């Protein structure tokens, strides 16, 4: 016994209890999750001799394999991202043997350049001072190929190479042929006029004379091909003969991309990432330069980032990326905008922010791009004339997107688009590879009237001549990344999940098998079962699990007068019985040391309300709108009444006499619902759990802080007609309320009543409990009546012979009787007004009616105290009734003749007598001569008691004294027998 008690102190976290044919997992130790489960199994099984050594070794081996697989899988699961990142970093660096080197060196990324030219609709009007009107034409599509040659791996972890580009016209993708013509600005003439500002005075005068004689036009008609790739210009040829410096850059040809097809874009030396992967692709020198020379500040001269075709892996959303574009003569930033997808691969979308083109007053970092310093173009443009042979060329986003509104208004026909006129790049999140992107740039020419010394009437303006979009979209590269990286990662993840699942299965099997083995040998000690095959708390069993009340266990040797003695051995020190009635609920307790001394000291609870105190409180619970507990009993009634008066009750949950709903649903399973007074549904187990938790905490609060729930033996009574599922339902609710399963006993109300008469200090005939004797137990609550037949076995123990399959449903007998009384003496309208407009007074009046009814007999007059607020209303109603001769109102006392009250219950009482007679006759129990009456209604309702005695004159009807609470006392006797045997 001592060894078993020590093992129970470290009982396993879960116990499997058998209820009928179902297996129920019940939490035995709330708050005891500090012990590893395998150590618990080991401690409570092999050490206590509850599992054979071979079985224990087998279970331990399977558990070890399962735990090892789970541990390995979990470790790999949490380290998987780090492993994948390391793999990506090792393969992303540019080395001769790396996976990325081949794709980087051959630049297999498909690139398509789309050119859009602006046709000037009104050239003559522009010359005469009108705003230019332009018309966008395009796209003219070219397949662009970048390739690297002269690749050299340097000893310092850098790579050197030359970057070249080629363009191939794609007629099928274009709107027309390269020979399509359009009207555009005479850029050579504008450039020469712009460049004369820097000529010596004598040379400039000579050039102006030539221009005056030549009368070169401001606009030309050119083909797309000539405009882009160059044509021989007679004006440049003449000027180069007169002024040799003019032809130094143009020769005798001009084109925006003249000598840019099939030529070198520059010589680069970049970081390979072998020393620091975060610097992969970073440009160290371009054309031998580590910084640029044409800009005004050190920050603007910096060459930042890569060449735009490669970026570091393991992208950070908060990191700003850069790429250097020789066409811009500067580095451009890329900032994270959003997550995206390309062929189911996760990508980060980076964009060039509008601040990159903003004027210094909006972005001070751009101050150095004003050349000379302080000479800044309008916001939204970059002046690249110093990189472009001195010509007045400025770059912007297409259609002057996000530029100074004055620019957009100076040219008609532009339609900036926030989405389609910006630079966007979608980079694969792990490798940093560009899977999709578009770089968009517009070329603008500045025309200044002051540059033309000939007579011209136009104003200065910035004229867009073309914009281009360089598109990248590589599905093949996405497939390569998917195959080389993510498929391997998915295989690894699947293996990890499989290891965790198999390990968990092995571990779970070991735990369940071990617990089954432990539980199989513990069940008789824990539940007091006679054999492993018997069902727990089976009411219909012919062999009762309850033992006979053994008064020899009591001894006069008490050691303390403390209510519940301090418990140093984790043993049960007292028993508490909880009775949930349909209308009223309460609890009663007794310390074990008092029971052993022979002192049957039952300690009840007094529940106070506005009219006094009672031994029970209404079975009523109030929950807050968030479904948490607020109050129970009288407190719940009063608070809900206040909420109703304040119209604040709509979101609250108020359950009144909720046990009645369980009679019809309790066999349906754990998911049954209860309706509150407004029809709102909540899980029944939640409501019952909160109610039990309130009773438990109220008991502990009223009996000292040293009491712990696990030190108390708890007995919960349920109706005799409830099934195993119903008892299991109540047990689960009690465990969820914080009561240990090993400290809990579920007892039938009829069984507890029999034990009250058998073990209590009640004067009854010994013949009732002789072997072979039988007796009835009539249980009547305010809503329901049921009857059970008990017998006494040869060993003196109690057994259940028969019970009614279904009780007699009366409705709320007292509540209905009270309402009928009001209707009878005051009328239906006044009764309804009382209930709706005076809820607190109506409740107090109903409560007093029930209490007065307890002692009412056929010969009494019935007295009711009327609340002062209702006196005038009641007096006026009585004046109009035909029963004035049987009703008398004096001050606040209402007196009724006895027959008025008696008639309210005659039909109901007659139904109960017929129900009992029918049951006795149909069950062939006419030879039973004893009947115990219990139940919150039977025990106090004298009219019913008198009717039962009168109808069954040959039967010994035993009625407990008023306020005796026999069910709770009998439950305590059962609990004492059970917990003293543990």
Residue pairs with C-beta under 8 A, 6 or more apart in sequence:
3 48
4 48
4 525
5 569
5 570
5 571
5 982
7 43
7 44
7 47
7 48
7 50
8 570
8 742
9 570
10 35
10 40
10 43
10 44
11 28
11 29
11 40
11 44
11 742
12 28
12 37
12 40
12 41
12 44
12 515
12 518
13 27
13 28
13 29
13 32
13 33
13 35
13 37
13 40
14 25
14 26
14 27
14 28
14 515
15 26
15 28
15 515
15 519
15 522
15 526
15 741
15 742
16 23
16 24
16 25
16 26
16 515
16 516
16 519
17 23
17 24
17 26
17 519
17 523
17 526
17 527
17 536
17 741
18 523
18 535
18 536
19 535
19 536
19 537
19 724
19 725
19 727
19 728
20 535
20 538
20 724
20 725
22 725
22 728
24 728
24 731
24 732
26 731
26 732
26 735
26 741
27 735
27 736
27 741
28 735
28 740
28 741
28 742
29 740
30 735
30 738
30 740
37 511
38 60
38 63
38 67
38 511
41 59
41 63
41 511
41 514
41 515
41 518
42 56
42 60
44 50
44 518
45 51
45 56
45 514
45 517
45 518
46 53
46 56
50 517
50 518
50 521
50 522
51 59
51 514
51 517
51 518
55 517
59 510
59 513
59 514
59 517
60 510
62 506
62 507
62 509
62 510
63 506
63 507
63 510
63 511
63 514
65 503
65 506
66 502
66 503
66 504
66 505
66 506
66 507
66 508
66 509
66 510
67 503
67 507
68 503
69 499
69 500
69 502
69 503
69 506
70 499
70 500
70 503
70 504
70 507
71 503
72 499
72 503
73 496
73 497
73 498
73 499
73 500
73 503
74 500
76 83
76 492
76 496
76 499
77 496
77 500
80 489
80 492
80 493
80 496
84 430
84 485
84 489
85 314
85 430
87 485
88 313
88 314
88 430
88 431
88 485
89 277
89 313
89 314
91 98
91 99
91 100
91 484
92 98
92 100
92 273
92 277
92 280
92 312
92 313
92 431
92 432
93 100
93 272
93 273
93 274
93 277
93 280
94 100
94 101
94 104
94 159
94 272
94 273
94 274
94 280
94 281
95 101
95 153
95 272
95 274
96 153
99 484
100 431
103 109
103 477
103 480
104 148
104 309
104 310
105 148
105 151
106 147
106 148
107 145
107 146
107 147
107 148
107 309
108 474
108 476
108 477
109 146
109 309
109 434
109 472
109 474
109 477
110 143
110 472
110 473
110 474
110 476
111 143
111 144
111 145
111 146
111 470
111 471
111 472
112 141
112 142
112 143
112 144
112 170
112 173
112 470
112 471
112 473
113 141
113 142
113 143
113 144
113 167
113 468
113 469
113 470
113 471
114 138
114 139
114 140
114 141
114 142
114 468
114 469
114 471
115 138
115 139
115 140
115 141
115 142
115 224
115 228
115 466
115 467
115 468
116 136
116 137
116 138
116 139
116 140
116 398
116 466
116 467
116 468
116 469
117 136
117 137
117 138
117 140
117 182
117 184
117 224
117 227
117 465
117 466
118 134
118 135
118 136
118 137
118 182
118 184
118 413
118 463
118 464
118 465
118 466
119 134
119 135
119 136
119 137
119 182
119 183
119 184
120 126
120 132
120 133
120 134
120 183
120 184
120 185
120 219
120 463
121 133
121 134
121 135
121 183
121 413
122 130
122 132
122 133
123 183
123 218
123 219
125 133
126 132
126 218
126 219
126 458
127 218
127 219
127 456
127 457
127 458
128 457
128 458
129 457
129 458
129 459
131 410
131 411
131 412
131 461
132 410
132 411
132 412
132 461
132 463
133 411
133 412
133 413
134 411
134 412
134 413
134 414
134 463
134 464
135 413
136 413
137 175
137 176
137 180
137 182
138 174
138 175
139 173
139 174
139 175
139 469
140 169
140 174
140 175
140 176
140 178
140 180
140 224
141 169
141 170
141 173
141 174
142 167
142 168
142 169
142 170
143 167
143 168
143 170
144 165
144 166
144 167
144 168
144 470
145 165
145 166
145 168
146 163
146 164
146 165
146 309
147 163
147 164
147 165
147 166
148 161
148 162
148 163
148 164
149 161
149 162
149 164
150 160
150 161
150 162
150 267
151 159
151 160
151 161
152 159
152 160
152 161
153 159
153 272
154 160
154 269
157 271
157 272
157 274
157 275
158 269
158 270
158 271
158 272
158 284
159 269
159 270
159 271
159 272
160 267
160 268
160 269
161 267
161 268
162 264
162 266
162 267
162 268
163 264
163 265
163 266
163 267
163 268
163 307
164 262
164 263
164 264
164 265
165 260
165 261
165 262
165 263
165 265
166 261
166 262
167 257
167 261
169 178
171 177
176 224
177 224
178 223
178 224
178 225
179 223
179 224
179 225
180 223
180 224
181 221
181 222
181 223
181 224
182 221
182 222
182 224
182 227
183 219
183 220
183 221
184 219
184 220
184 221
184 222
184 227
184 465
185 218
185 219
185 220
185 445
185 447
185 463
185 465
186 216
186 217
186 218
186 219
186 220
186 235
187 254
187 256
187 391
187 445
187 465
188 233
188 235
188 236
188 250
188 254
189 216
189 217
189 218
189 235
190 218
190 391
190 392
190 445
190 447
190 451
191 250
191 389
191 390
191 391
191 392
192 207
192 211
192 235
192 236
192 239
192 246
193 211
193 451
193 452
194 385
194 390
194 391
194 392
194 446
194 448
194 451
195 246
195 390
195 391
196 204
196 207
196 208
196 451
197 204
197 451
198 390
199 207
199 243
199 245
203 243
206 242
206 243
207 239
207 242
207 243
208 453
210 238
210 239
210 242
211 452
211 453
211 454
212 453
212 454
214 235
214 238
215 454
216 235
218 447
218 456
218 458
222 231
226 255
227 255
227 256
227 466
228 255
228 256
228 257
228 466
229 255
229 257
229 258
229 261
230 253
230 254
230 255
230 257
230 258
230 259
231 253
231 254
231 255
232 252
232 253
233 250
233 252
233 253
233 254
236 246
236 247
236 250
236 251
236 252
236 253
236 254
237 247
237 252
239 246
239 247
240 246
240 247
240 250
240 251
240 252
249 389
249 390
250 389
256 443
256 465
256 466
265 326
266 286
266 287
266 326
267 285
267 286
267 287
267 288
268 283
268 285
268 286
268 307
269 283
269 284
269 285
270 281
270 282
270 283
270 284
270 306
270 307
271 279
271 280
271 281
271 282
271 284
272 280
273 279
273 280
273 281
273 312
277 312
277 313
277 314
278 312
279 312
280 306
280 310
280 311
280 312
280 313
280 432
281 305
281 306
281 307
281 309
281 310
281 311
281 312
282 305
282 306
283 303
283 304
283 305
283 306
283 307
283 324
284 290
285 303
286 303
286 324
286 326
289 303
290 303
291 298
291 301
291 302
291 303
292 300
292 301
292 302
292 303
292 329
292 330
293 301
294 329
294 371
294 386
294 387
295 301
295 330
295 368
295 369
295 371
296 367
296 368
296 369
296 370
296 371
296 372
296 373
297 367
297 368
298 368
299 365
299 368
300 330
300 365
300 366
300 367
300 368
300 369
301 368
302 331
303 324
303 331
304 322
304 324
304 331
305 321
305 322
305 323
305 324
305 331
306 322
306 323
306 324
307 323
307 324
308 323
308 324
308 325
308 439
309 434
310 432
310 433
311 321
311 427
311 432
311 433
311 434
312 432
313 430
313 431
313 432
314 430
314 432
315 348
315 427
315 429
315 430
315 432
317 336
317 348
318 336
319 336
320 333
320 334
320 335
321 333
321 334
321 335
321 350
322 331
322 332
322 333
322 334
323 331
323 332
323 334
324 330
324 331
324 332
325 331
325 332
325 439
327 384
327 395
327 441
328 382
328 384
328 395
328 441
329 384
329 386
329 387
330 369
330 382
332 352
332 356
332 423
333 352
333 353
333 356
334 350
334 351
334 352
334 425
335 350
335 351
335 353
336 348
336 349
336 350
337 349
337 350
337 351
337 424
338 348
338 349
339 346
339 347
339 348
339 349
340 347
340 348
340 349
340 426
341 347
342 426
342 428
342 435
342 436
342 478
343 435
343 475
343 478
343 479
343 482
344 482
345 428
345 429
345 435
345 478
345 481
345 482
345 486
346 428
346 429
347 426
347 427
347 428
347 429
347 435
347 436
348 426
348 427
348 429
349 424
349 425
349 426
350 424
350 425
350 426
350 427
351 422
351 423
351 424
351 425
352 422
352 423
354 380
354 397
354 401
354 402
355 362
355 363
355 366
356 363
356 366
357 366
357 379
357 380
357 381
357 382
357 396
357 397
357 402
357 403
358 366
358 379
358 380
359 366
359 376
359 377
359 378
359 379
359 380
359 404
360 366
360 367
360 370
360 376
361 379
362 379
367 373
369 376
369 382
369 383
370 376
370 377
370 383
371 383
371 385
371 386
377 383
377 394
377 446
377 462
378 403
378 404
378 406
378 407
378 462
379 403
379 404
380 396
380 397
380 400
380 401
380 402
380 403
380 404
380 407
381 394
381 395
381 396
381 403
381 407
381 444
381 462
382 394
382 395
382 396
383 393
383 394
384 393
384 394
384 395
385 391
385 392
385 393
385 394
391 445
392 445
392 446
392 447
392 448
393 443
393 444
393 445
393 446
394 443
394 444
394 445
394 446
394 462
395 441
395 442
395 443
395 444
396 403
396 407
396 442
396 444
396 464
397 403
397 416
397 421
397 422
397 423
397 440
397 441
397 442
398 416
398 417
398 421
398 440
398 441
398 442
398 467
398 469
399 408
399 414
399 415
399 416
399 417
399 421
399 442
399 464
399 467
400 407
400 408
400 411
400 414
400 416
400 442
400 464
401 416
401 417
401 418
401 421
401 422
402 416
407 462
408 414
408 416
410 461
410 462
411 461
411 462
411 463
411 464
414 464
421 440
422 440
423 437
423 438
423 439
423 440
423 441
424 437
424 438
425 434
425 436
425 437
425 438
425 439
425 472
426 434
426 435
426 436
426 437
427 433
427 434
427 435
428 434
428 435
428 478
428 481
430 485
431 481
431 485
433 477
433 481
434 472
434 474
435 472
435 473
435 474
435 477
435 478
436 472
436 473
436 474
437 471
437 472
438 469
438 470
438 471
438 472
439 469
439 470
440 467
440 468
440 469
440 470
441 467
441 468
442 464
442 466
442 467
443 464
443 465
443 466
443 467
444 462
444 463
444 464
444 465
445 462
445 463
445 465
446 460
446 461
446 462
446 463
447 458
447 460
447 461
447 462
447 463
448 460
449 456
449 458
449 459
449 460
450 460
520 532
523 529
523 532
524 530
524 531
524 532
525 982
526 742
527 536
527 545
528 545
528 978
528 981
529 536
529 545
530 543
530 545
534 541
534 543
534 545
535 541
535 724
536 545
537 545
537 724
537 727
537 746
537 747
537 748
538 545
538 724
539 720
539 722
539 748
539 751
539 800
539 803
540 800
540 803
541 799
541 800
542 799
542 800
542 801
543 793
543 799
544 751
544 793
544 797
544 798
544 799
544 800
546 747
546 751
546 755
546 797
546 798
546 974
546 977
546 978
547 797
547 977
547 981
548 758
548 795
548 796
548 797
548 798
549 755
549 758
549 759
549 973
549 977
550 977
551 598
551 759
553 595
553 596
553 976
553 980
554 595
554 596
554 597
554 598
555 596
555 597
555 598
556 597
556 598
557 596
557 597
558 593
558 594
558 596
558 597
558 599
559 565
559 593
560 593
563 574
563 591
563 603
563 703
563 704
564 573
564 574
564 591
564 703
564 704
564 706
564 707
564 711
564 712
565 573
565 591
565 593
566 706
567 573
567 708
567 711
570 710
570 711
571 711
571 982
572 592
572 711
572 712
572 713
572 743
572 979
572 982
573 591
573 592
573 593
573 711
573 712
574 589
574 590
574 591
574 592
574 711
574 712
574 713
575 589
575 590
575 592
575 595
575 712
575 713
575 714
575 715
575 972
575 975
575 976
575 979
576 587
576 588
576 589
576 699
576 712
576 713
576 714
576 715
576 972
577 587
577 588
577 589
577 715
577 716
577 717
577 752
577 967
577 968
577 969
577 971
577 972
577 975
578 585
578 587
578 692
578 695
578 714
578 715
578 716
578 717
578 968
579 585
579 586
579 587
579 588
579 717
579 749
579 965
579 967
579 968
579 971
580 619
580 659
580 691
580 716
580 717
581 616
581 619
581 659
581 781
581 782
581 936
582 619
582 657
582 659
582 660
582 781
582 782
582 783
582 784
582 812
582 936
583 618
583 619
583 657
583 781
583 782
583 783
583 812
583 814
583 936
584 614
584 616
584 617
584 618
584 619
584 936
585 616
585 617
585 618
585 619
585 633
585 691
585 695
586 604
586 605
586 607
586 615
586 616
586 617
586 965
586 968
587 604
587 605
587 695
587 698
587 699
587 968
588 602
588 603
588 604
588 605
588 965
588 968
588 969
588 972
589 602
589 603
589 699
589 703
589 712
589 972
590 600
590 601
590 602
590 603
590 972
590 976
591 601
592 976
592 979
592 980
594 600
594 601
595 976
600 760
600 761
602 965
602 968
602 969
602 972
604 615
604 965
604 968
605 615
605 698
605 699
605 702
606 613
606 614
606 615
607 613
607 614
607 615
607 616
607 617
607 633
607 634
608 634
609 634
609 638
609 847
610 638
610 844
611 844
611 847
611 848
611 851
614 851
615 963
615 965
616 936
617 632
617 633
617 634
618 633
618 634
618 636
618 637
618 656
618 657
619 633
619 656
619 657
619 658
619 659
619 691
620 632
620 633
620 636
620 637
620 654
620 655
620 656
620 657
620 658
621 629
621 631
621 632
621 636
621 654
621 655
621 658
621 687
621 690
621 691
621 694
622 630
622 631
622 632
622 635
622 636
622 639
622 640
622 652
622 653
622 654
622 655
623 629
623 630
623 652
623 653
623 654
623 655
623 682
623 687
623 690
624 630
624 652
624 653
625 651
625 652
625 653
627 653
627 682
627 686
629 690
629 693
629 694
630 636
630 639
630 652
631 639
632 691
632 694
632 695
636 654
637 843
638 840
640 649
640 652
640 654
641 839
641 840
641 843
643 649
643 652
644 839
645 839
645 840
649 678
650 678
653 676
653 680
653 682
654 676
654 677
654 678
655 674
655 676
655 677
655 682
655 687
656 676
656 677
657 783
657 812
658 674
658 684
658 687
660 783
660 784
660 812
661 674
661 675
661 684
662 672
662 674
662 684
662 726
663 719
663 721
663 784
663 807
663 809
665 672
665 673
665 684
666 672
666 722
666 723
666 725
666 726
666 729
667 723
667 725
667 726
669 725
670 685
670 729
670 732
671 683
672 683
672 684
672 685
673 681
673 682
673 683
673 684
674 681
674 682
674 683
674 684
674 687
675 681
676 682
684 729
685 729
685 732
685 733
685 736
688 729
688 730
688 733
689 733
689 734
689 736
689 737
690 737
692 716
692 733
692 734
692 737
692 739
693 737
693 738
696 709
696 714
696 737
696 738
696 739
699 707
699 712
700 707
700 708
700 709
709 738
709 739
709 740
709 743
710 740
710 743
712 743
713 743
713 745
713 975
713 976
713 978
713 979
714 734
714 739
714 743
714 744
714 745
714 975
715 744
715 745
715 746
715 747
715 752
715 971
715 972
715 974
715 975
716 730
716 731
716 734
716 744
716 745
716 746
716 747
717 747
717 748
717 749
717 752
717 967
717 968
717 971
718 726
718 727
718 730
718 746
718 747
718 748
718 749
719 748
719 749
719 779
719 784
719 786
719 807
720 748
720 749
720 750
720 751
720 777
720 779
720 786
720 788
720 800
720 803
721 786
721 803
721 804
721 805
721 806
721 807
722 748
727 746
730 746
731 741
731 744
731 746
734 744
735 741
735 744
743 979
745 974
745 975
745 978
745 979
747 971
747 974
747 975
748 788
748 800
749 779
749 934
749 935
749 967
750 777
750 779
750 786
750 788
750 790
750 800
750 803
750 934
751 790
751 798
751 800
751 970
751 974
752 966
752 967
752 968
752 969
752 970
752 971
752 973
752 974
753 777
753 779
753 932
753 934
753 966
753 967
753 970
754 775
754 777
754 790
754 798
754 932
754 970
755 798
755 970
755 971
755 973
755 974
756 762
756 934
756 960
756 966
756 967
756 969
756 970
756 973
757 764
757 768
757 932
757 958
757 966
757 970
758 769
758 798
758 973
759 970
759 973
760 966
760 969
760 970
760 973
762 958
762 960
764 958
765 930
765 956
767 773
768 775
768 930
768 956
769 792
769 796
770 792
771 792
771 793
771 794
771 795
771 796
772 791
772 792
772 794
773 791
773 792
773 930
774 789
774 790
774 791
774 792
774 801
774 925
774 927
774 928
774 930
775 789
775 790
775 928
775 930
775 931
775 932
776 787
776 788
776 789
776 920
776 925
776 928
776 930
776 931
776 932
776 955
777 787
777 788
777 789
777 790
777 931
777 932
777 934
778 785
778 787
778 916
778 931
778 932
778 933
778 934
778 935
778 938
778 948
779 785
779 786
779 787
779 788
779 934
779 935
779 938
779 967
780 912
780 933
780 934
780 935
780 937
780 938
780 941
780 944
781 935
781 936
781 937
782 810
782 812
782 813
782 814
782 815
782 936
782 937
783 809
783 810
783 811
783 812
783 813
784 807
784 808
784 809
784 810
785 807
785 808
785 810
785 912
785 915
785 935
786 803
786 804
786 806
786 807
786 808
787 803
787 804
787 807
787 915
787 916
787 919
788 800
788 802
788 803
788 804
789 800
789 801
789 802
789 803
789 923
789 925
789 928
790 798
790 799
790 800
790 801
791 798
791 799
791 800
791 801
792 798
792 799
793 799
802 923
802 925
804 919
808 911
808 912
808 915
810 908
810 911
810 912
813 905
813 908
813 937
814 849
814 850
814 853
814 937
815 846
817 849
817 853
817 901
817 904
817 905
817 908
818 845
818 846
818 849
818 850
819 831
819 835
820 904
821 849
821 896
821 900
821 901
821 904
822 830
822 831
822 834
823 831
824 883
824 900
824 904
825 877
825 878
825 881
825 883
825 887
825 896
825 900
826 834
826 874
826 877
826 878
826 881
827 877
827 880
827 881
830 873
830 874
830 877
833 873
834 841
834 842
834 845
834 870
834 873
835 842
838 867
838 869
838 870
841 867
841 869
841 870
844 867
845 864
845 866
845 867
845 870
848 864
848 865
849 864
852 862
852 863
852 864
853 901
853 940
853 941
854 940
854 941
854 942
854 962
855 940
855 942
855 962
856 862
856 898
856 901
856 942
856 943
857 898
857 942
857 943
857 946
858 898
858 902
858 943
858 946
859 898
860 898
861 895
861 896
861 897
861 898
862 895
862 896
862 897
862 898
862 900
862 901
863 893
863 894
863 895
863 896
864 893
864 894
864 896
865 892
865 893
865 894
866 874
866 889
866 892
866 893
866 894
867 892
868 892
871 889
871 891
871 892
874 889
874 894
875 889
878 884
878 887
878 889
881 887
883 900
886 896
886 897
886 899
886 900
887 894
887 895
887 896
887 897
887 900
888 894
888 895
889 895
902 943
905 943
905 944
909 943
909 944
909 947
912 944
912 947
913 947
913 948
913 951
916 948
916 951
916 952
917 951
919 925
920 926
920 928
928 955
929 954
929 955
929 956
930 955
930 956
930 958
931 948
931 952
931 955
931 956
931 957
931 958
932 958
932 966
933 939
933 945
933 948
933 957
933 958
933 959
933 960
934 960
934 966
934 967
935 967
937 944
938 944
938 945
938 959
939 959
939 960
939 962
939 964
939 966
940 962
945 957
945 959
948 957
949 957
960 966
